[in-house]
Amino acid sequence: MPSSDWCRQCTPGWDRAMARFLFIRHAEADTGGTYCGRTDAPLSPLGREQAELAAGAFSHAYAPCSCSGNSTAGRAAAGTAFLDQNLALVASSPLQRCAGLARKLAAACQVQLEIIAGLAEIDFGAWEGLRFDEASQKYPATAEALLARSGEVSFPGGESLPAFAARVAAAWHSLRARHLNNQRVAVIAHAGVIAALILAVERKPLSSFWDIRIPHATLTVIDADVQTAQTIAQGVPLF
């Protein structure tokens, strides 16, 4: 992984033909430990602090590059090494825990904001607003599938994991098709969305979905051209 001194303008071998997608998981939401997919929960007090720090990292990264190719200045968080100066767009899930940060970033970077419905979190259906112990008593079959780490789990009244993954993939392919040729796009999304994309890019089965951990307000980087895509970094801190 690149060090915190990394700068794309000063790094030999950087592939400028690849588009770079900067996926940022939203800050902590005020969910009370319940399942929160399509529920439009606001940020918690900690989440508001995280969002300000993440926005600050982006704002700071858009200062002109002054490194000489072997700079040792700065002790920035690892994720800021991937922020560069030609951001084309900020895209976001429509849910407020993502869209609030997206608006801050778009304003700070002076780029367009695009809200994409397909980037919303999985719909937990009847599980929304419940803790696992509550939901498992009401819907034991779904709980058993979750405990078995099934790639086919379906939430009553909500989405199945395969349907969710297909929705996210469609949104990603549309976004990717419109932003190639060395463009950079910041995408504010959810842990489930980012995990589903990592699996698609790495061609792993949906049963691996439950193994992926994306902490709040962290950065996952995917580089892509018209034919290929690769995960460059996963869940790295921005502050």
Backbone as CSV, one residue per row, in Angstrom:
resi,resn,N_x,N_y,N_z,CA_x,CA_y,CA_z,C_x,C_y,C_z
1,MET,0.853,-1.198,0.000,0.000,0.000,0.000,0.881,1.238,0.000
2,PRO,0.530,2.285,-0.723,1.348,3.484,-0.739,1.471,4.100,0.642
3,SER,2.587,4.760,0.889,2.776,5.455,2.150,1.982,6.740,2.155
4,SER,1.944,7.407,3.318,1.210,8.659,3.420,1.901,9.789,2.658
5,ASP,3.156,9.555,2.143,3.844,10.563,1.352,3.456,10.513,-0.121
6,TRP,2.688,9.489,-0.507,2.419,9.212,-1.915,1.713,10.377,-2.596
7,CYS,2.101,10.659,-3.826,1.424,11.670,-4.640,1.405,11.189,-6.070
8,ARG,0.253,11.185,-6.718,0.144,10.605,-8.046,0.989,11.360,-9.070
9,GLN,1.156,12.692,-8.934,1.921,13.434,-9.914,3.402,13.097,-9.855
10,CYS,3.861,12.575,-8.720,5.287,12.403,-8.472,5.676,10.939,-8.351
11,THR,4.805,10.025,-8.694,5.065,8.602,-8.533,5.255,7.939,-9.884
12,PRO,6.478,7.437,-10.191,6.703,6.765,-11.468,5.807,5.547,-11.613
13,GLY,5.350,5.292,-12.844,4.592,4.073,-13.115,3.118,4.167,-12.842
14,TRP,2.640,5.320,-12.379,1.195,5.449,-12.135,0.433,5.327,-13.448
15,ASP,-0.555,4.465,-13.489,-1.314,4.233,-14.716,-2.395,5.289,-14.857
16,ARG,-2.135,6.288,-15.662,-3.057,7.413,-15.791,-4.266,7.094,-16.657
17,ALA,-4.298,5.900,-17.281,-5.452,5.526,-18.097,-6.584,4.960,-17.253
18,MET,-6.296,4.583,-16.018,-7.303,3.986,-15.149,-8.138,5.072,-14.479
19,ALA,-9.429,4.822,-14.374,-10.271,5.666,-13.530,-10.134,5.193,-12.085
20,ARG,-10.291,6.113,-11.176,-10.170,5.766,-9.751,-11.466,6.131,-9.029
21,PHE,-12.048,5.154,-8.349,-13.283,5.342,-7.592,-12.950,5.260,-6.103
22,LEU,-13.244,6.343,-5.408,-12.926,6.485,-3.990,-14.202,6.257,-3.187
23,PHE,-14.395,5.042,-2.694,-15.603,4.695,-1.946,-15.383,4.981,-0.468
24,ILE,-16.237,5.817,0.087,-16.131,6.190,1.490,-17.374,5.705,2.215
25,ARG,-17.166,4.904,3.245,-18.328,4.519,4.043,-18.762,5.712,4.889
26,HIS,-20.055,5.889,5.015,-20.590,6.978,5.824,-20.108,6.875,7.270
27,ALA,-20.200,7.977,7.987,-19.864,8.007,9.403,-20.942,7.265,10.213
28,GLU,-20.667,7.094,11.495,-21.563,6.303,12.354,-22.960,6.914,12.413
29,ALA,-23.963,6.072,12.197,-25.358,6.513,12.274,-25.948,6.182,13.645
30,ASP,-26.991,6.895,13.989,-27.665,6.716,15.280,-28.724,5.626,15.142
31,THR,-28.290,4.368,15.252,-29.182,3.231,15.019,-29.542,2.473,16.286
32,GLY,-28.859,2.759,17.379,-29.143,2.033,18.611,-28.830,0.552,18.532
33,GLY,-27.919,0.173,17.657,-27.536,-1.229,17.537,-28.529,-2.098,16.799
34,THR,-29.450,-1.486,16.061,-30.457,-2.235,15.315,-30.065,-2.337,13.841
35,TYR,-30.750,-3.211,13.107,-30.534,-3.312,11.666,-31.049,-2.037,11.006
36,CYS,-30.187,-1.433,10.208,-30.523,-0.155,9.571,-30.025,-0.207,8.137
37,GLY,-30.934,-0.495,7.219,-30.606,-0.515,5.814,-31.225,0.683,5.123
38,ARG,-32.495,0.547,4.758,-33.212,1.648,4.108,-33.730,2.677,5.112
39,THR,-33.716,2.375,6.397,-34.107,3.372,7.389,-33.174,4.569,7.283
40,ASP,-33.749,5.764,7.222,-32.939,6.961,6.978,-32.483,7.576,8.298
41,ALA,-31.603,6.860,8.986,-31.136,7.293,10.301,-30.144,8.446,10.179
42,PRO,-30.203,9.414,11.103,-29.215,10.494,11.105,-27.896,10.001,11.691
43,LEU,-26.876,10.821,11.586,-25.600,10.490,12.204,-25.697,10.634,13.723
44,SER,-24.928,9.819,14.416,-24.775,9.944,15.863,-23.847,11.123,16.155
45,PRO,-23.723,11.545,17.416,-22.749,12.600,17.732,-21.328,12.237,17.285
46,LEU,-20.925,10.986,17.512,-19.616,10.553,17.031,-19.564,10.607,15.509
47,GLY,-20.655,10.199,14.852,-20.702,10.224,13.402,-20.551,11.627,12.838
48,ARG,-21.157,12.605,13.495,-21.013,13.982,13.023,-19.553,14.434,13.101
49,GLU,-18.874,14.021,14.158,-17.453,14.343,14.292,-16.641,13.639,13.199
50,GLN,-16.951,12.366,12.963,-16.244,11.620,11.916,-16.445,12.263,10.547
51,ALA,-17.668,12.686,10.265,-17.960,13.298,8.975,-17.181,14.594,8.781
52,GLU,-17.073,15.385,9.829,-16.299,16.621,9.733,-14.828,16.327,9.467
53,LEU,-14.288,15.302,10.133,-12.884,14.941,9.937,-12.641,14.415,8.522
54,ALA,-13.578,13.603,8.009,-13.437,13.076,6.652,-13.501,14.203,5.628
55,ALA,-14.445,15.127,5.826,-14.548,16.272,4.915,-13.284,17.117,4.974
56,GLY,-12.726,17.259,6.169,-11.495,18.019,6.322,-10.323,17.369,5.606
57,ALA,-10.274,16.031,5.641,-9.200,15.322,4.936,-9.262,15.595,3.442
58,PHE,-10.472,15.590,2.882,-10.626,15.891,1.460,-10.242,17.338,1.163
59,SER,-10.702,18.259,1.980,-10.406,19.667,1.744,-8.904,19.910,1.771
60,HIS,-8.225,19.304,2.737,-6.776,19.478,2.869,-6.045,18.874,1.682
61,ALA,-6.551,17.748,1.167,-5.872,17.050,0.071,-5.900,17.834,-1.224
62,TYR,-6.782,18.831,-1.329,-6.902,19.559,-2.585,-6.035,20.807,-2.623
63,ALA,-5.055,20.876,-1.717,-4.024,21.906,-1.835,-3.057,21.508,-2.950
64,PRO,-2.408,22.466,-3.620,-1.468,22.118,-4.698,-0.355,21.218,-4.194
65,CYS,0.056,20.281,-5.053,1.133,19.364,-4.717,2.457,20.112,-4.647
66,SER,3.242,19.908,-3.588,4.537,20.557,-3.462,5.651,19.568,-3.182
67,CYS,5.357,18.265,-3.284,6.393,17.292,-2.978,7.350,17.149,-4.147
68,SER,8.531,16.647,-3.894,9.577,16.563,-4.903,9.802,15.150,-5.397
69,GLY,8.935,14.223,-5.017,9.071,12.846,-5.464,9.596,11.943,-4.383
70,ASN,10.247,12.508,-3.353,10.751,11.692,-2.243,10.486,12.374,-0.915
71,SER,9.340,13.057,-0.858,9.003,13.823,0.346,8.817,12.919,1.540
72,THR,9.209,13.427,2.702,8.949,12.727,3.961,8.034,13.557,4.840
73,ALA,7.429,14.590,4.284,6.591,15.475,5.083,5.247,14.849,5.367
74,GLY,4.734,15.145,6.549,3.362,14.780,6.864,3.225,13.414,7.495
75,ARG,2.235,13.297,8.322,1.909,12.022,8.950,0.422,11.780,8.796
76,ALA,-0.055,12.034,7.585,-1.484,11.900,7.312,-1.913,10.452,7.403
77,ALA,-3.208,10.227,7.634,-3.751,8.875,7.634,-3.552,8.241,6.269
78,ALA,-3.473,6.909,6.254,-3.126,6.193,5.023,-4.066,6.519,3.873
79,GLY,-5.357,6.698,4.167,-6.319,6.914,3.102,-6.096,8.188,2.318
80,THR,-5.504,9.225,2.942,-5.329,10.484,2.238,-4.315,10.364,1.110
81,ALA,-3.497,9.322,1.103,-2.548,9.116,0.013,-3.253,8.900,-1.319
82,PHE,-4.505,8.497,-1.282,-5.242,8.192,-2.510,-6.069,9.376,-3.019
83,LEU,-6.037,10.488,-2.315,-6.814,11.652,-2.723,-5.958,12.513,-3.641
84,ASP,-6.456,12.800,-4.826,-5.692,13.618,-5.738,-6.522,14.790,-6.237
85,GLN,-5.976,15.533,-7.186,-6.470,16.882,-7.433,-7.425,17.030,-8.611
86,ASN,-7.832,15.952,-9.212,-8.702,16.109,-10.387,-10.021,15.362,-10.214
87,LEU,-10.628,15.504,-9.049,-11.908,14.861,-8.787,-12.954,15.367,-9.773
88,ALA,-13.668,14.425,-10.405,-14.654,14.797,-11.421,-16.063,14.883,-10.860
89,LEU,-16.343,14.129,-9.802,-17.723,13.987,-9.344,-17.726,13.439,-7.927
90,VAL,-18.744,13.824,-7.155,-19.075,13.136,-5.908,-20.432,12.472,-6.113
91,ALA,-20.494,11.161,-5.918,-21.748,10.409,-6.013,-22.111,9.899,-4.627
92,SER,-23.398,9.636,-4.419,-23.829,9.255,-3.079,-25.113,8.445,-3.104
93,SER,-25.232,7.591,-2.102,-26.529,7.024,-1.746,-27.476,8.155,-1.377
94,PRO,-28.784,7.965,-1.575,-29.728,9.024,-1.212,-29.958,9.156,0.290
95,LEU,-29.528,8.201,1.095,-29.808,8.238,2.525,-28.944,9.294,3.211
96,GLN,-29.514,9.987,4.194,-28.878,11.179,4.747,-27.532,10.893,5.402
97,ARG,-27.311,9.689,5.900,-26.024,9.393,6.528,-24.881,9.396,5.519
98,CYS,-25.219,9.265,4.233,-24.241,9.406,3.153,-24.320,10.784,2.502
99,ALA,-25.520,11.224,2.198,-25.708,12.436,1.403,-25.194,13.687,2.104
100,GLY,-25.253,13.715,3.426,-24.754,14.885,4.146,-23.267,15.086,3.918
101,LEU,-22.490,14.004,4.062,-21.056,14.093,3.808,-20.784,14.387,2.335
102,ALA,-21.574,13.773,1.438,-21.380,14.000,0.009,-21.542,15.472,-0.346
103,ARG,-22.527,16.121,0.244,-22.723,17.548,-0.034,-21.517,18.365,0.432
104,LYS,-20.974,18.007,1.600,-19.787,18.712,2.107,-18.608,18.543,1.148
105,LEU,-18.390,17.312,0.680,-17.258,17.051,-0.199,-17.425,17.754,-1.540
106,ALA,-18.629,17.687,-2.104,-18.865,18.333,-3.395,-18.634,19.838,-3.294
107,ALA,-19.078,20.437,-2.193,-18.879,21.874,-2.018,-17.397,22.195,-1.823
108,ALA,-16.709,21.392,-1.000,-15.297,21.651,-0.730,-14.447,21.496,-1.985
109,CYS,-14.800,20.515,-2.808,-14.016,20.216,-4.014,-14.552,20.911,-5.249
110,GLN,-15.683,21.616,-5.103,-16.288,22.376,-6.199,-16.570,21.498,-7.418
111,VAL,-17.226,20.361,-7.148,-17.627,19.449,-8.218,-19.107,19.115,-8.067
112,GLN,-19.651,18.499,-9.087,-21.065,18.126,-9.104,-21.336,16.994,-8.117
113,LEU,-22.530,17.009,-7.544,-23.009,15.931,-6.694,-24.098,15.163,-7.428
114,GLU,-23.985,13.841,-7.463,-24.989,12.992,-8.092,-25.523,11.990,-7.067
115,ILE,-26.821,11.991,-6.836,-27.458,11.038,-5.938,-27.905,9.832,-6.762
116,ILE,-27.492,8.638,-6.337,-27.759,7.415,-7.095,-28.546,6.441,-6.216
117,ALA,-29.788,6.207,-6.577,-30.664,5.351,-5.772,-30.104,3.937,-5.627
118,GLY,-29.436,3.439,-6.654,-28.902,2.082,-6.613,-27.800,1.870,-5.614
119,LEU,-27.287,2.959,-5.018,-26.224,2.852,-4.018,-26.762,2.819,-2.589
120,ALA,-28.082,2.772,-2.424,-28.657,2.664,-1.084,-28.294,1.317,-0.459
121,GLU,-28.285,1.274,0.861,-27.968,0.034,1.583,-29.039,-1.024,1.334
122,ILE,-28.688,-2.271,1.627,-29.639,-3.364,1.493,-30.894,-3.077,2.317
123,ASP,-32.037,-3.463,1.808,-33.305,-3.298,2.512,-33.509,-4.512,3.412
124,PHE,-33.417,-4.292,4.713,-33.579,-5.383,5.672,-35.043,-5.741,5.927
125,GLY,-35.952,-5.013,5.291,-37.366,-5.353,5.407,-37.855,-5.361,6.846
126,ALA,-38.454,-6.471,7.244,-39.018,-6.585,8.593,-37.961,-6.560,9.687
127,TRP,-36.708,-6.726,9.310,-35.615,-6.669,10.294,-35.210,-5.233,10.624
128,GLU,-35.640,-4.276,9.822,-35.268,-2.886,10.072,-35.734,-2.463,11.471
129,GLY,-34.827,-1.847,12.213,-35.159,-1.336,13.541,-35.123,-2.372,14.643
130,LEU,-34.769,-3.606,14.318,-34.699,-4.669,15.323,-33.247,-5.034,15.606
131,ARG,-32.997,-5.495,16.833,-31.714,-6.106,17.149,-31.747,-7.561,16.692
132,PHE,-30.568,-8.163,16.610,-30.519,-9.536,16.113,-31.346,-10.471,16.980
133,ASP,-31.277,-10.338,18.308,-32.020,-11.256,19.159,-33.524,-11.107,18.955
134,GLU,-33.991,-9.878,18.738,-35.410,-9.654,18.476,-35.816,-10.227,17.127
135,ALA,-35.010,-9.940,16.101,-35.339,-10.400,14.754,-35.278,-11.922,14.654
136,SER,-34.326,-12.539,15.336,-34.171,-13.993,15.233,-35.333,-14.734,15.874
137,GLN,-35.963,-14.131,16.883,-37.139,-14.756,17.489,-38.338,-14.711,16.546
138,LYS,-38.453,-13.616,15.799,-39.579,-13.471,14.883,-39.351,-14.186,13.558
139,TYR,-38.097,-14.240,13.123,-37.773,-14.793,11.800,-36.593,-15.758,11.928
140,PRO,-36.827,-16.902,12.559,-35.714,-17.825,12.839,-35.039,-18.374,11.590
141,ALA,-35.784,-18.571,10.513,-35.173,-19.126,9.298,-34.143,-18.145,8.721
142,THR,-34.486,-16.867,8.728,-33.537,-15.869,8.233,-32.317,-15.796,9.137
143,ALA,-32.548,-15.884,10.435,-31.429,-15.856,11.380,-30.499,-17.044,11.165
144,GLU,-31.082,-18.197,10.917,-30.257,-19.383,10.658,-29.412,-19.209,9.406
145,ALA,-29.992,-18.608,8.376,-29.245,-18.369,7.140,-28.096,-17.387,7.381
146,LEU,-28.345,-16.377,8.204,-27.283,-15.425,8.532,-26.162,-16.091,9.316
147,LEU,-26.532,-16.894,10.301,-25.531,-17.573,11.108,-24.723,-18.561,10.282
148,ALA,-25.339,-19.101,9.250,-24.640,-20.023,8.346,-23.839,-19.279,7.281
149,ARG,-23.892,-17.926,7.311,-23.159,-17.077,6.373,-23.540,-17.393,4.924
150,SER,-24.832,-17.538,4.717,-25.350,-17.895,3.398,-25.242,-16.714,2.433
151,GLY,-24.925,-17.021,1.196,-24.938,-16.015,0.152,-26.301,-15.833,-0.477
152,GLU,-27.289,-16.588,0.003,-28.637,-16.551,-0.567,-29.671,-15.990,0.407
153,VAL,-29.220,-15.412,1.521,-30.156,-14.944,2.538,-31.120,-13.915,1.950
154,SER,-32.380,-13.987,2.402,-33.410,-13.057,1.954,-34.139,-12.513,3.173
155,PHE,-34.247,-11.201,3.268,-34.885,-10.582,4.431,-36.382,-10.414,4.173
156,PRO,-37.239,-10.900,5.070,-38.691,-10.820,4.865,-39.145,-9.377,4.636
157,GLY,-39.854,-9.174,3.537,-40.322,-7.833,3.212,-39.242,-6.918,2.676
158,GLY,-38.030,-7.438,2.508,-36.919,-6.618,2.024,-36.258,-7.245,0.817
159,GLU,-34.933,-7.180,0.772,-34.186,-7.692,-0.362,-33.477,-8.996,-0.017
160,SER,-33.222,-9.784,-1.025,-32.295,-10.906,-0.884,-30.892,-10.374,-1.158
161,LEU,-29.899,-11.078,-0.645,-28.528,-10.665,-0.897,-28.194,-10.682,-2.400
162,PRO,-28.604,-11.713,-3.176,-28.323,-11.667,-4.614,-28.985,-10.482,-5.328
163,ALA,-30.225,-10.161,-4.960,-30.904,-9.022,-5.597,-30.211,-7.713,-5.249
164,PHE,-29.801,-7.583,-4.009,-29.059,-6.394,-3.573,-27.760,-6.262,-4.352
165,ALA,-26.999,-7.353,-4.445,-25.721,-7.322,-5.154,-25.910,-6.955,-6.620
166,ALA,-26.978,-7.465,-7.232,-27.247,-7.143,-8.637,-27.595,-5.661,-8.800
167,ARG,-28.365,-5.110,-7.863,-28.716,-3.681,-7.917,-27.469,-2.808,-7.811
168,VAL,-26.613,-3.143,-6.857,-25.389,-2.372,-6.661,-24.481,-2.473,-7.885
169,ALA,-24.369,-3.675,-8.445,-23.525,-3.871,-9.623,-24.029,-3.032,-10.792
170,ALA,-25.343,-2.956,-10.962,-25.902,-2.153,-12.055,-25.570,-0.673,-11.878
171,ALA,-25.680,-0.184,-10.637,-25.351,1.213,-10.367,-23.869,1.479,-10.614
172,TRP,-23.035,0.548,-10.204,-21.586,0.678,-10.397,-21.214,0.677,-11.877
173,HIS,-21.808,-0.223,-12.658,-21.483,-0.296,-14.077,-21.900,0.982,-14.804
174,SER,-23.043,1.542,-14.431,-23.490,2.789,-15.039,-22.537,3.932,-14.699
175,LEU,-22.163,4.025,-13.431,-21.249,5.079,-12.999,-19.889,4.921,-13.669
176,ARG,-19.411,3.706,-13.694,-18.105,3.405,-14.289,-18.077,3.744,-15.785
177,ALA,-19.147,3.432,-16.493,-19.186,3.681,-17.940,-19.114,5.164,-18.265
178,ARG,-19.602,5.984,-17.334,-19.633,7.429,-17.582,-18.393,8.163,-17.102
179,HIS,-17.518,7.470,-16.379,-16.362,8.148,-15.776,-15.118,7.290,-15.913
180,LEU,-14.596,7.235,-17.129,-13.342,6.540,-17.388,-12.286,7.583,-17.779
181,ASN,-11.221,7.142,-18.419,-10.186,8.059,-18.923,-9.567,8.912,-17.818
182,ASN,-9.079,8.226,-16.785,-8.315,8.868,-15.716,-9.142,9.786,-14.817
183,GLN,-10.456,9.697,-14.862,-11.266,10.505,-13.956,-11.248,9.917,-12.550
184,ARG,-11.526,10.779,-11.588,-11.610,10.365,-10.193,-13.009,10.670,-9.683
185,VAL,-13.638,9.702,-9.051,-14.996,9.864,-8.547,-15.024,9.438,-7.087
186,ALA,-15.496,10.299,-6.217,-15.720,9.954,-4.816,-17.147,9.458,-4.659
187,VAL,-17.324,8.340,-3.974,-18.643,7.725,-3.809,-18.885,7.502,-2.324
188,ILE,-19.898,8.166,-1.780,-20.242,8.000,-0.370,-21.333,6.943,-0.290
189,ALA,-21.033,5.846,0.381,-21.950,4.704,0.346,-21.926,3.965,1.677
190,HIS,-22.458,2.762,1.662,-22.668,1.962,2.856,-21.731,0.757,2.870
191,ALA,-21.568,0.169,4.049,-20.685,-0.989,4.174,-21.132,-2.120,3.256
192,GLY,-22.441,-2.367,3.197,-22.943,-3.448,2.355,-22.694,-3.193,0.882
193,VAL,-22.870,-1.951,0.460,-22.633,-1.589,-0.943,-21.163,-1.804,-1.298
194,ILE,-20.275,-1.321,-0.448,-18.844,-1.440,-0.715,-18.425,-2.907,-0.709
195,ALA,-18.947,-3.685,0.239,-18.616,-5.108,0.286,-19.077,-5.827,-0.974
196,ALA,-20.286,-5.526,-1.427,-20.808,-6.162,-2.636,-19.945,-5.835,-3.849
197,LEU,-19.457,-4.606,-3.918,-18.615,-4.221,-5.043,-17.257,-4.909,-4.993
198,ILE,-16.693,-5.027,-3.806,-15.417,-5.731,-3.671,-15.553,-7.170,-4.163
199,LEU,-16.632,-7.829,-3.790,-16.851,-9.208,-4.237,-16.997,-9.282,-5.746
200,ALA,-17.713,-8.321,-6.333,-17.892,-8.321,-7.782,-16.563,-8.112,-8.499
201,VAL,-15.781,-7.149,-8.014,-14.495,-6.848,-8.641,-13.535,-8.027,-8.511
202,GLU,-13.531,-8.659,-7.340,-12.602,-9.760,-7.085,-13.171,-11.121,-7.459
203,ARG,-14.392,-11.117,-8.000,-15.043,-12.343,-8.470,-15.114,-13.417,-7.374
204,LYS,-15.533,-12.982,-6.210,-15.695,-13.894,-5.081,-17.174,-14.181,-4.859
205,PRO,-17.505,-15.321,-4.224,-18.913,-15.672,-4.016,-19.564,-14.788,-2.965
206,LEU,-20.889,-14.670,-3.042,-21.623,-13.842,-2.076,-21.521,-14.368,-0.653
207,SER,-21.195,-15.631,-0.490,-21.007,-16.156,0.874,-19.854,-15.454,1.593
208,SER,-18.952,-14.816,0.841,-17.845,-14.067,1.441,-18.274,-12.671,1.898
209,PHE,-19.504,-12.286,1.585,-20.007,-10.966,1.949,-19.866,-10.711,3.446
210,TRP,-20.124,-11.713,4.246,-20.147,-11.564,5.703,-18.750,-11.464,6.302
211,ASP,-17.718,-11.722,5.509,-16.341,-11.659,6.000,-15.720,-10.278,5.834
212,ILE,-16.362,-9.412,5.072,-15.774,-8.108,4.754,-16.179,-7.088,5.812
213,ARG,-15.192,-6.391,6.331,-15.427,-5.360,7.336,-14.967,-4.012,6.787
214,ILE,-15.872,-3.062,6.766,-15.564,-1.711,6.308,-15.910,-0.751,7.445
215,PRO,-14.940,-0.266,8.201,-15.252,0.647,9.316,-15.870,1.960,8.835
216,HIS,-16.535,2.641,9.740,-17.141,3.925,9.407,-16.072,4.929,8.964
217,ALA,-16.455,5.765,7.995,-15.630,6.886,7.529,-14.243,6.442,7.068
218,THR,-14.181,5.272,6.422,-12.922,4.809,5.842,-13.036,4.760,4.323
219,LEU,-11.888,4.606,3.690,-11.783,4.692,2.239,-11.455,3.335,1.634
220,THR,-12.191,2.974,0.596,-11.889,1.803,-0.226,-11.700,2.290,-1.657
221,VAL,-10.630,1.872,-2.301,-10.260,2.390,-3.611,-10.351,1.277,-4.649
222,ILE,-11.069,1.549,-5.723,-11.164,0.628,-6.856,-10.733,1.368,-8.110
223,ASP,-9.749,0.815,-8.809,-9.322,1.345,-10.095,-9.966,0.529,-11.199
224,ALA,-10.345,1.195,-12.282,-11.056,0.487,-13.356,-10.780,1.140,-14.696
225,ASP,-10.744,0.305,-15.731,-10.837,0.802,-17.094,-12.065,0.153,-17.722
226,VAL,-12.182,0.202,-19.023,-13.403,-0.280,-19.659,-13.565,-1.794,-19.513
227,GLN,-12.478,-2.530,-19.302,-12.551,-3.990,-19.263,-12.270,-4.589,-17.899
228,THR,-11.457,-3.948,-17.104,-11.000,-4.549,-15.857,-11.213,-3.613,-14.679
229,ALA,-11.169,-4.193,-13.482,-11.221,-3.412,-12.249,-10.443,-4.157,-11.186
230,GLN,-9.882,-3.411,-10.246,-9.148,-4.045,-9.164,-9.268,-3.218,-7.891
231,THR,-9.336,-3.913,-6.758,-9.359,-3.251,-5.465,-7.938,-2.874,-5.093
232,ILE,-7.703,-1.588,-4.857,-6.376,-1.078,-4.521,-6.195,-0.955,-3.015
233,ALA,-7.246,-0.596,-2.327,-7.192,-0.446,-0.865,-8.575,-0.703,-0.309
234,GLN,-8.633,-1.193,0.921,-9.925,-1.517,1.538,-9.957,-1.048,2.982
235,GLY,-10.932,-0.185,3.285,-11.181,0.219,4.668,-10.032,0.929,5.335
236,VAL,-9.321,1.813,4.606,-8.193,2.522,5.206,-8.674,3.847,5.777
237,PRO,-8.042,4.306,6.859,-8.528,5.517,7.543,-8.248,6.791,6.758
238,LEU,-9.142,7.756,6.912,-8.984,9.071,6.301,-8.455,10.096,7.292
239,PHE,-8.490,9.754,8.578,-8.029,10.705,9.610,-7.501,9.929,10.799
